[in-house]
Amino acid sequence: MRNDLRSAIGNARAHLNDAQRIAVLTGAGMSAESGIPTYRDAQTGLWEKYSPEQLATA
């Protein structure tokens, strides 16, 4: 492993160790793979029970 990459990983590790809170942003497919309900799935999505026409009005 190159020294600059090793240094960057070490710096990231130090920041994570010092952090009080950590947030991770992922792509849309991660929630479905983890078993968390998605917003847009046709049958099981969290927004399935709402009418888009009613939500999209002023």
mmCIF file as gemmi writes it, N, C-alpha and C atoms, coordinates in Angstrom:
data_model
loop_
_atom_site.group_PDB
_atom_site.id
_atom_site.type_symbol
_atom_site.label_atom_id
_atom_site.label_alt_id
_atom_site.label_comp_id
_atom_site.label_asym_id
_atom_site.label_entity_id
_atom_site.label_seq_id
_atom_site.pdbx_PDB_ins_code
_atom_site.Cartn_x
_atom_site.Cartn_y
_atom_site.Cartn_z
_atom_site.occupancy
_atom_site.B_iso_or_equiv
_atom_site.pdbx_formal_charge
_atom_site.auth_seq_id
_atom_site.auth_asym_id
_atom_site.pdbx_PDB_model_num
ATOM 1 N N . MET Axp A 1 ? 0.861 -1.178 0 1 0 ? 1 A 1
ATOM 2 C CA . MET Axp A 1 ? 0 0 0 1 0 ? 1 A 1
ATOM 3 C C . MET Axp A 1 ? 0.904 1.237 0 1 0 ? 1 A 1
ATOM 4 N N . ARG Axp A 2 ? 0.533 2.225 -0.803 1 0 ? 2 A 1
ATOM 5 C CA . ARG Axp A 2 ? 1.34 3.442 -0.897 1 0 ? 2 A 1
ATOM 6 C C . ARG Axp A 2 ? 1.255 4.227 0.403 1 0 ? 2 A 1
ATOM 7 N N . ASN Axp A 3 ? 2.319 4.959 0.71 1 0 ? 3 A 1
ATOM 8 C CA . ASN Axp A 3 ? 2.389 5.71 1.96 1 0 ? 3 A 1
ATOM 9 C C . ASN Axp A 3 ? 1.329 6.794 2.062 1 0 ? 3 A 1
ATOM 10 N N . ASP Axp A 4 ? 1.011 7.482 0.932 1 0 ? 4 A 1
ATOM 11 C CA . ASP Axp A 4 ? 0.003 8.538 0.999 1 0 ? 4 A 1
ATOM 12 C C . ASP Axp A 4 ? -1.388 7.955 1.262 1 0 ? 4 A 1
ATOM 13 N N . LEU Axp A 5 ? -1.673 6.779 0.708 1 0 ? 5 A 1
ATOM 14 C CA . LEU Axp A 5 ? -2.95 6.12 0.98 1 0 ? 5 A 1
ATOM 15 C C . LEU Axp A 5 ? -3.001 5.638 2.423 1 0 ? 5 A 1
ATOM 16 N N . ARG Axp A 6 ? -1.907 5.086 2.887 1 0 ? 6 A 1
ATOM 17 C CA . ARG Axp A 6 ? -1.828 4.632 4.281 1 0 ? 6 A 1
ATOM 18 C C . ARG Axp A 6 ? -2.033 5.813 5.239 1 0 ? 6 A 1
ATOM 19 N N . SER Axp A 7 ? -1.453 6.959 4.902 1 0 ? 7 A 1
ATOM 20 C CA . SER Axp A 7 ? -1.594 8.168 5.721 1 0 ? 7 A 1
ATOM 21 C C . SER Axp A 7 ? -3.037 8.666 5.712 1 0 ? 7 A 1
ATOM 22 N N . ALA Axp A 8 ? -3.671 8.632 4.545 1 0 ? 8 A 1
ATOM 23 C CA . ALA Axp A 8 ? -5.067 9.078 4.442 1 0 ? 8 A 1
ATOM 24 C C . ALA Axp A 8 ? -5.986 8.181 5.26 1 0 ? 8 A 1
ATOM 25 N N . ILE Axp A 9 ? -5.742 6.875 5.209 1 0 ? 9 A 1
ATOM 26 C CA . ILE Axp A 9 ? -6.553 5.942 6.002 1 0 ? 9 A 1
ATOM 27 C C . ILE Axp A 9 ? -6.328 6.176 7.491 1 0 ? 9 A 1
ATOM 28 N N . GLY Axp A 10 ? -5.1 6.414 7.866 1 0 ? 10 A 1
ATOM 29 C CA . GLY Axp A 10 ? -4.792 6.711 9.272 1 0 ? 10 A 1
ATOM 30 C C . GLY Axp A 10 ? -5.471 7.985 9.743 1 0 ? 10 A 1
ATOM 31 N N . ASN Axp A 11 ? -5.463 9.016 8.892 1 0 ? 11 A 1
ATOM 32 C CA . ASN Axp A 11 ? -6.141 10.269 9.241 1 0 ? 11 A 1
ATOM 33 C C . ASN Axp A 11 ? -7.641 10.064 9.382 1 0 ? 11 A 1
ATOM 34 N N . ALA Axp A 12 ? -8.229 9.312 8.46 1 0 ? 12 A 1
ATOM 35 C CA . ALA Axp A 12 ? -9.672 9.035 8.532 1 0 ? 12 A 1
ATOM 36 C C . ALA Axp A 12 ? -9.995 8.271 9.807 1 0 ? 12 A 1
ATOM 37 N N . ARG Axp A 13 ? -9.19 7.29 10.135 1 0 ? 13 A 1
ATOM 38 C CA . ARG Axp A 13 ? -9.397 6.506 11.358 1 0 ? 13 A 1
ATOM 39 C C . ARG Axp A 13 ? -9.339 7.405 12.59 1 0 ? 13 A 1
ATOM 40 N N . ALA Axp A 14 ? -8.393 8.315 12.632 1 0 ? 14 A 1
ATOM 41 C CA . ALA Axp A 14 ? -8.263 9.221 13.772 1 0 ? 14 A 1
ATOM 42 C C . ALA Axp A 14 ? -9.488 10.123 13.903 1 0 ? 14 A 1
ATOM 43 N N . HIS Axp A 15 ? -9.974 10.639 12.777 1 0 ? 15 A 1
ATOM 44 C CA . HIS Axp A 15 ? -11.167 11.496 12.817 1 0 ? 15 A 1
ATOM 45 C C . HIS Axp A 15 ? -12.385 10.716 13.291 1 0 ? 15 A 1
ATOM 46 N N . LEU Axp A 16 ? -12.539 9.484 12.807 1 0 ? 16 A 1
ATOM 47 C CA . LEU Axp A 16 ? -13.678 8.666 13.229 1 0 ? 16 A 1
ATOM 48 C C . LEU Axp A 16 ? -13.59 8.319 14.712 1 0 ? 16 A 1
ATOM 49 N N . ASN Axp A 17 ? -12.393 8.037 15.2 1 0 ? 17 A 1
ATOM 50 C CA . ASN Axp A 17 ? -12.231 7.736 16.623 1 0 ? 17 A 1
ATOM 51 C C . ASN Axp A 17 ? -12.57 8.924 17.502 1 0 ? 17 A 1
ATOM 52 N N . ASP Axp A 18 ? -12.294 10.13 17.03 1 0 ? 18 A 1
ATOM 53 C CA . ASP Axp A 18 ? -12.553 11.345 17.813 1 0 ? 18 A 1
ATOM 54 C C . ASP Axp A 18 ? -13.984 11.848 17.679 1 0 ? 18 A 1
ATOM 55 N N . ALA Axp A 19 ? -14.728 11.35 16.701 1 0 ? 19 A 1
ATOM 56 C CA . ALA Axp A 19 ? -16.075 11.874 16.426 1 0 ? 19 A 1
ATOM 57 C C . ALA Axp A 19 ? -17.055 11.471 17.519 1 0 ? 19 A 1
ATOM 58 N N . GLN Axp A 20 ? -17.958 12.394 17.839 1 0 ? 20 A 1
ATOM 59 C CA . GLN Axp A 20 ? -19.042 12.091 18.779 1 0 ? 20 A 1
ATOM 60 C C . GLN Axp A 20 ? -20.225 11.475 18.056 1 0 ? 20 A 1
ATOM 61 N N . ARG Axp A 21 ? -20.419 11.857 16.804 1 0 ? 21 A 1
ATOM 62 C CA . ARG Axp A 21 ? -21.504 11.325 15.979 1 0 ? 21 A 1
ATOM 63 C C . ARG Axp A 21 ? -20.971 11.082 14.575 1 0 ? 21 A 1
ATOM 64 N N . ILE Axp A 22 ? -21.497 10.037 13.94 1 0 ? 22 A 1
ATOM 65 C CA . ILE Axp A 22 ? -21.105 9.706 12.583 1 0 ? 22 A 1
ATOM 66 C C . ILE Axp A 22 ? -22.376 9.478 11.769 1 0 ? 22 A 1
ATOM 67 N N . ALA Axp A 23 ? -22.453 10.077 10.595 1 0 ? 23 A 1
ATOM 68 C CA . ALA Axp A 23 ? -23.572 9.862 9.672 1 0 ? 23 A 1
ATOM 69 C C . ALA Axp A 23 ? -23.011 9.234 8.399 1 0 ? 23 A 1
ATOM 70 N N . VAL Axp A 24 ? -23.763 8.297 7.838 1 0 ? 24 A 1
ATOM 71 C CA . VAL Axp A 24 ? -23.35 7.636 6.61 1 0 ? 24 A 1
ATOM 72 C C . VAL Axp A 24 ? -24.44 7.846 5.571 1 0 ? 24 A 1
ATOM 73 N N . LEU Axp A 25 ? -24.079 8.408 4.431 1 0 ? 25 A 1
ATOM 74 C CA . LEU Axp A 25 ? -25.014 8.616 3.332 1 0 ? 25 A 1
ATOM 75 C C . LEU Axp A 25 ? -24.767 7.527 2.294 1 0 ? 25 A 1
ATOM 76 N N . THR Axp A 26 ? -25.845 6.855 1.894 1 0 ? 26 A 1
ATOM 77 C CA . THR Axp A 26 ? -25.707 5.761 0.937 1 0 ? 26 A 1
ATOM 78 C C . THR Axp A 26 ? -26.666 5.964 -0.228 1 0 ? 26 A 1
ATOM 79 N N . GLY Axp A 27 ? -26.594 5.097 -1.177 1 0 ? 27 A 1
ATOM 80 C CA . GLY Axp A 27 ? -27.493 5.143 -2.322 1 0 ? 27 A 1
ATOM 81 C C . GLY Axp A 27 ? -28.856 4.58 -1.99 1 0 ? 27 A 1
ATOM 82 N N . ALA Axp A 28 ? -29.766 4.708 -2.937 1 0 ? 28 A 1
ATOM 83 C CA . ALA Axp A 28 ? -31.162 4.33 -2.723 1 0 ? 28 A 1
ATOM 84 C C . ALA Axp A 28 ? -31.344 2.84 -2.465 1 0 ? 28 A 1
ATOM 85 N N . GLY Axp A 29 ? -30.521 1.995 -3.017 1 0 ? 29 A 1
ATOM 86 C CA . GLY Axp A 29 ? -30.709 0.56 -2.869 1 0 ? 29 A 1
ATOM 87 C C . GLY Axp A 29 ? -30.302 -0.007 -1.524 1 0 ? 29 A 1
ATOM 88 N N . MET Axp A 30 ? -29.577 0.739 -0.733 1 0 ? 30 A 1
ATOM 89 C CA . MET Axp A 30 ? -29.096 0.213 0.545 1 0 ? 30 A 1
ATOM 90 C C . MET Axp A 30 ? -30.226 -0.105 1.508 1 0 ? 30 A 1
ATOM 91 N N . SER Axp A 31 ? -31.265 0.719 1.552 1 0 ? 31 A 1
ATOM 92 C CA . SER Axp A 31 ? -32.345 0.465 2.507 1 0 ? 31 A 1
ATOM 93 C C . SER Axp A 31 ? -33.081 -0.818 2.151 1 0 ? 31 A 1
ATOM 94 N N . ALA Axp A 32 ? -33.358 -1.04 0.879 1 0 ? 32 A 1
ATOM 95 C CA . ALA Axp A 32 ? -34.068 -2.249 0.462 1 0 ? 32 A 1
ATOM 96 C C . ALA Axp A 32 ? -33.229 -3.491 0.783 1 0 ? 32 A 1
ATOM 97 N N . GLU Axp A 33 ? -31.947 -3.442 0.523 1 0 ? 33 A 1
ATOM 98 C CA . GLU Axp A 33 ? -31.068 -4.574 0.81 1 0 ? 33 A 1
ATOM 99 C C . GLU Axp A 33 ? -31.003 -4.874 2.306 1 0 ? 33 A 1
ATOM 100 N N . SER Axp A 34 ? -31.181 -3.849 3.131 1 0 ? 34 A 1
ATOM 101 C CA . SER Axp A 34 ? -31.106 -4.009 4.576 1 0 ? 34 A 1
ATOM 102 C C . SER Axp A 34 ? -32.444 -4.38 5.199 1 0 ? 34 A 1
ATOM 103 N N . GLY Axp A 35 ? -33.507 -4.383 4.399 1 0 ? 35 A 1
ATOM 104 C CA . GLY Axp A 35 ? -34.826 -4.711 4.926 1 0 ? 35 A 1
ATOM 105 C C . GLY Axp A 35 ? -35.605 -3.507 5.415 1 0 ? 35 A 1
ATOM 106 N N . ILE Axp A 36 ? -35.074 -2.305 5.243 1 0 ? 36 A 1
ATOM 107 C CA . ILE Axp A 36 ? -35.767 -1.08 5.624 1 0 ? 36 A 1
ATOM 108 C C . ILE Axp A 36 ? -36.722 -0.712 4.5 1 0 ? 36 A 1
ATOM 109 N N . PRO Axp A 37 ? -37.994 -0.403 4.786 1 0 ? 37 A 1
ATOM 110 C CA . PRO Axp A 37 ? -38.935 -0.059 3.712 1 0 ? 37 A 1
ATOM 111 C C . PRO Axp A 37 ? -38.452 1.152 2.914 1 0 ? 37 A 1
ATOM 112 N N . THR Axp A 38 ? -38.614 1.076 1.601 1 0 ? 38 A 1
ATOM 113 C CA . THR Axp A 38 ? -38.249 2.196 0.741 1 0 ? 38 A 1
ATOM 114 C C . THR Axp A 38 ? -39.449 3.127 0.597 1 0 ? 38 A 1
ATOM 115 N N . TYR Axp A 39 ? -39.248 4.275 -0.015 1 0 ? 39 A 1
ATOM 116 C CA . TYR Axp A 39 ? -40.332 5.235 -0.215 1 0 ? 39 A 1
ATOM 117 C C . TYR Axp A 39 ? -41.124 4.95 -1.477 1 0 ? 39 A 1
ATOM 118 N N . ARG Axp A 40 ? -40.479 4.393 -2.503 1 0 ? 40 A 1
ATOM 119 C CA . ARG Axp A 40 ? -41.104 4.347 -3.819 1 0 ? 40 A 1
ATOM 120 C C . ARG Axp A 40 ? -41.543 2.98 -4.288 1 0 ? 40 A 1
ATOM 121 N N . ASP Axp A 41 ? -41.285 1.915 -3.565 1 0 ? 41 A 1
ATOM 122 C CA . ASP Axp A 41 ? -41.714 0.593 -4.029 1 0 ? 41 A 1
ATOM 123 C C . ASP Axp A 41 ? -43.223 0.575 -4.228 1 0 ? 41 A 1
ATOM 124 N N . ALA Axp A 42 ? -43.656 -0.04 -5.311 1 0 ? 42 A 1
ATOM 125 C CA . ALA Axp A 42 ? -45.073 -0.012 -5.69 1 0 ? 42 A 1
ATOM 126 C C . ALA Axp A 42 ? -45.976 -0.66 -4.648 1 0 ? 42 A 1
ATOM 127 N N . GLN Axp A 43 ? -45.57 -1.751 -4.043 1 0 ? 43 A 1
ATOM 128 C CA . GLN Axp A 43 ? -46.445 -2.466 -3.116 1 0 ? 43 A 1
ATOM 129 C C . GLN Axp A 43 ? -46.155 -2.161 -1.646 1 0 ? 43 A 1
ATOM 130 N N . THR Axp A 44 ? -44.914 -1.927 -1.299 1 0 ? 44 A 1
ATOM 131 C CA . THR Axp A 44 ? -44.541 -1.826 0.114 1 0 ? 44 A 1
ATOM 132 C C . THR Axp A 44 ? -43.922 -0.488 0.493 1 0 ? 44 A 1
ATOM 133 N N . GLY Axp A 45 ? -43.833 0.439 -0.432 1 0 ? 45 A 1
ATOM 134 C CA . GLY Axp A 45 ? -43.194 1.726 -0.152 1 0 ? 45 A 1
ATOM 135 C C . GLY Axp A 45 ? -43.95 2.527 0.895 1 0 ? 45 A 1
ATOM 136 N N . LEU Axp A 46 ? -43.213 3.363 1.629 1 0 ? 46 A 1
ATOM 137 C CA . LEU Axp A 46 ? -43.825 4.17 2.682 1 0 ? 46 A 1
ATOM 138 C C . LEU Axp A 46 ? -44.85 5.159 2.146 1 0 ? 46 A 1
ATOM 139 N N . TRP Axp A 47 ? -44.707 5.571 0.884 1 0 ? 47 A 1
ATOM 140 C CA . TRP Axp A 47 ? -45.637 6.536 0.3 1 0 ? 47 A 1
ATOM 141 C C . TRP Axp A 47 ? -46.783 5.87 -0.455 1 0 ? 47 A 1
ATOM 142 N N . GLU Axp A 48 ? -46.84 4.55 -0.457 1 0 ? 48 A 1
ATOM 143 C CA . GLU Axp A 48 ? -47.856 3.822 -1.214 1 0 ? 48 A 1
ATOM 144 C C . GLU Axp A 48 ? -49.281 4.172 -0.764 1 0 ? 48 A 1
ATOM 145 N N . LYS Axp A 49 ? -49.471 4.47 0.518 1 0 ? 49 A 1
ATOM 146 C CA . LYS Axp A 49 ? -50.824 4.723 1.03 1 0 ? 49 A 1
ATOM 147 C C . LYS Axp A 49 ? -51.31 6.153 0.777 1 0 ? 49 A 1
ATOM 148 N N . TYR Axp A 50 ? -50.48 7.005 0.201 1 0 ? 50 A 1
ATOM 149 C CA . TYR Axp A 50 ? -50.859 8.397 -0.06 1 0 ? 50 A 1
ATOM 150 C C . TYR Axp A 50 ? -51.069 8.637 -1.553 1 0 ? 50 A 1
ATOM 151 N N . SER Axp A 51 ? -51.971 9.51 -1.869 1 0 ? 51 A 1
ATOM 152 C CA . SER Axp A 51 ? -52.236 9.868 -3.259 1 0 ? 51 A 1
ATOM 153 C C . SER Axp A 51 ? -51.285 10.985 -3.677 1 0 ? 51 A 1
ATOM 154 N N . PRO Axp A 52 ? -50.501 10.798 -4.734 1 0 ? 52 A 1
ATOM 155 C CA . PRO Axp A 52 ? -49.576 11.848 -5.179 1 0 ? 52 A 1
ATOM 156 C C . PRO Axp A 52 ? -50.314 13.124 -5.577 1 0 ? 52 A 1
ATOM 157 N N . GLU Axp A 53 ? -51.507 12.971 -6.132 1 0 ? 53 A 1
ATOM 158 C CA . GLU Axp A 53 ? -52.287 14.137 -6.547 1 0 ? 53 A 1
ATOM 159 C C . GLU Axp A 53 ? -52.655 15.025 -5.356 1 0 ? 53 A 1
ATOM 160 N N . GLN Axp A 54 ? -52.953 14.425 -4.22 1 0 ? 54 A 1
ATOM 161 C CA . GLN Axp A 54 ? -53.292 15.215 -3.033 1 0 ? 54 A 1
ATOM 162 C C . GLN Axp A 54 ? -52.06 15.821 -2.396 1 0 ? 54 A 1
ATOM 163 N N . LEU Axp A 55 ? -50.955 15.141 -2.43 1 0 ? 55 A 1
ATOM 164 C CA . LEU Axp A 55 ? -49.726 15.654 -1.814 1 0 ? 55 A 1
ATOM 165 C C . LEU Axp A 55 ? -49.065 16.737 -2.657 1 0 ? 55 A 1
ATOM 166 N N . ALA Axp A 56 ? -49.284 16.713 -3.975 1 0 ? 56 A 1
ATOM 167 C CA . ALA Axp A 56 ? -48.6 17.634 -4.88 1 0 ? 56 A 1
ATOM 168 C C . ALA Axp A 56 ? -49.364 18.944 -5.112 1 0 ? 56 A 1
ATOM 169 N N . THR Axp A 57 ? -50.408 19.177 -4.363 1 0 ? 57 A 1
ATOM 170 C CA . THR Axp A 57 ? -51.178 20.402 -4.552 1 0 ? 57 A 1
ATOM 171 C C . THR Axp A 57 ? -50.606 21.531 -3.68 1 0 ? 57 A 1
ATOM 172 N N . ALA Axp A 58 ? -50.906 22.727 -4.099 1 0 ? 58 A 1
ATOM 173 C CA . ALA Axp A 58 ? -50.43 23.905 -3.327 1 0 ? 58 A 1
ATOM 174 C C . ALA Axp A 58 ? -51.176 23.95 -2.028 1 0 ? 58 A 1
